[in-house]
Amino acid sequence: MAGSAPPMPRDYDSDPGRFLTASDLPQDDVHPYVASRLAEQGARTVLDVGGGNGRLARLLPGLGMRCLLLDISATMLALAPRPAARADGARLPVAGDSVDAVAALFTLYHYADPAAAVAEARRVLRPGGIFAACAPNRDNAPEIAHLVPGWGAVSPFDGEDAGAIIGSVFRETAGDTVEVVRWDGPLVTLADPDHAAGYLRVHGLSADSARAAAATLDLPLPLTVRGCFVYATKAPASRPGRPGQARAS
């Protein structure tokens, strides 16, 4: 089970190029989908936890939202749009019940206990606020399994377990809701050696190793992308005086 798995290493300061390569790849980026979902929910204030260089945060002002980006990496913060601050997602420097939305995209697998970070997100959400997370599956992109270091290894937060982990914090019995939206299809096609090398670089290979591995592939190569979004909504505030509900004393 994911809870005992070691967290994925945070190499954003020691090897920022691995993460930043993703910004240049032609792919079906998750960030516009999440930005649209937050806008549809009526969010106006958003925390982008582990927001990196701001791929989500840059989309939000155009949709009428204000965003505070939080990240533990000094290198990523230097590239991020303002406002931004250095903070650990498991100890958010934000008051409870104070923001409309929290996003934690491709970040919860860095925590030994991702549920602690999810609990912090729920704490700072206003009643009715939305939490958005995403993660790849362990069996993501099986077509390049033989080239990706540690392919198939369990992390603390994989797509297979993401809904259950978030559901352990956002509970239906408390009036919360959890929705899992899965991906499973040919959503990326490695078109040429440069594209393939960039994709392999993002998935843990050095620049030289990625180029050498890309040269072994029969391109173009469609990849089966597997993972999920999880959207969790904190229970709305109860209305005093509604039938069947007790008032707080």
N, C-alpha and C positions, 0 to 999 in steps of 0.2 A: 504494500500500500504506500501511497506517496508520502505519508506523514513522516516516515523514517528515512526517506531518501536525502542525500546531501544536496544542499542548494547549489544551483548553477553559479559558477564564478562570476564575479563582477569585474570585467576587464576594461571598463569604459575609460579609465585613466591610463592603464598600462598599454592598451591596444585600441585606441578609439577608432582607428580605421576600419576594424571589423564591423562595428555597429554602423558607422557613417556610410559604408558602402551601400547599405540598404536603401538610402535615400535616392541613389542614382539608378536603381534597378527598375526596369519595366515590370510591374506586377500589380495585382489587385490589392491596393493598399487598404488596410483596415481603418485607418484614421478618419477618412471622410464618412464612413458608415456610422462610426461612433458619434462624430460631431453632429450628424443629421439626427441621430436618435436622441441625443441630449436636447437638441433644439425642439424636436417634436414633443418632448416631455415638458417643455416650458422652462428649462433651466436658464438661469441668468448668471449664477456664480458657480464656478467649476474649480475644483482642485485636480490638477494633473499630476498624479503621484508616480514618480519614476519617469517623468516626462521627457528625459533625454534632451535632445537639441530642439524640441518643440514642434514635432510634426503635428500633434493634435492641437497644441496651444495656438499655433499660427492660424488654424482654421476657425477658431471660435469667435473672434471679434466680428468677423463678417456675417456671423449668424446671430449677432446680438448678445453674445455672452462675454463675461469677464472671467479671466482665468489666472490663477496663481499656479505656476509650475514649481514642483518640488522634486529634487533629485539629490542623491548622495554623492554624485560624481562632480568634482570641481571642473573637469574638462568639459562635460556636457553642459553644465550651468553657464560656462563662459560663452557657449554657442546659443543658448536658449533665449527666447524673447522675454522681455520684462513685463510684469513682475515675476521674479523667480527667487527661490531661496533654497539653501542646503538643508535637507531634513531627511530623516528616516521614516519610511511609510508606516512603521510599527509604532512611531511616537510622533504623531502629527502635531505641529505647533499651532493648532487651530481650536477654537472653542467648540464645544458640543452644539449640535442642532443649529449650525450656522451657514451651511452651504447647500446649494440645490443639487449638486452632482459631484461625484468623485470618479475619476477614471484611473485605472491601473492596468495599462496595456503592455503585454509582454514583459511583465516585471515581477509577478508574484512568485515565479520559480526561483528567484534569488533569496527568498526567505526560508529559513529552516522551518518556521511555523507560519505559513501564509495566512492561516485563519486569524492570527493576531493582527496582521495588517488589514484584513477584511473587517475585523471588529473595530479598528480605529476609523476606517471609512464609514462604517455605520454610525459610529458615535458622533462624527462631525456633520452628518447629513441632517438636514431639516426633515421633519415628518413629511412623507410623500416624496422625498428626494431619491435620486437614482444613482446606483453604483454600476460602473461598467468595467469589465475585465475581459481579457482574452488570452488564449494560450494555444500553442500547437499540440497535437497529439504525439504520443511516443512513436506512432507509426506514420508520421507525416513524411511525405515525399519518399516512398519506398523505392522509387526508381534510382535513387542515388544513395541508398542505404550503405552500399559497399565503399562509398567514398567519404561519408560523414563520420567524424570521430564520435564514438559513443552512441551511434544511432540506436534508438529503441530503449535507451536507458531511462529509468524512472527518475523524475525530478519531484520536488515537493508540490508542484502545481502543473499538471499536464491536462490537456483537453479532456482526457477520459475521466478525470476526477474533479475537474474544476467546478461543475455544478454542485456536486455533493459537498465540497469544501465550503463554497459560498453559502450553500443551504444550511450548513451547520451553524452559521452566524445569523443570516437572515432567515427567520423561522416563520412558516405559515401560521403557526399557533399564535404568534404575536401580531398577525395581520400583515406581515411582509409577503412579498412575492418574489419568485426567482424564475427567470426565463433563460433557457439555454438554446442558442442558435448555432447549429453545427455546420461545419464546412466539410465536404468530402467530394472532391471532384477535380478535374483537370484545370485548375485555376491559374497555373503558371506554365508557360512553355519556354524552356531554355532555347533561345533562338540561334545563338552563335557562341563561339568560344569566350568572348569577353563577358557576355551575359552569364554564361555558365560559371566562369571563374568568379564573378562577383557574387553569385548566389552561394557558391561553395565557401567563399571567404566569410560571408555572413554566418554560415553554419559551422565555423570554427577552424577552417584551414588557414594557414599562412598565405600571403599573397603568392609566393612561389609555388607552394603545394597546390593551391587552387588552380593556378594556370596549368600545371602539369596534369592534374586530375581532369580538368575540363577537356584537355586534348584527347582523352581516352573515350569520351562520350560520343555517341551517334546522334548528332544534332540535325534538326531541331528535336527536342525531347520534352513532351508534355509531362508534367509532374502532378501527381495526385496529392492535393493539399488537404490535410486533415487537421481539424482543430475546432475551436468554438469561441463565440462570444458568450458571456454570461451577463445578463442585466438583472439586477436585484433592486427592488423598490422598498424603501423603509415605510412602514405602516403610516398612513396619514393620521393626523391628530384627530382624536375622538371629539365629537361635538357634545358639550355639556347639555344634559337635558334630553338627549335622544332616548326614545323608548328602549327599555331593556339594558341601559347602560347606567352604571353608578357614577356619580360625580366624585371627583377627588376631594377629600376633606382638607 
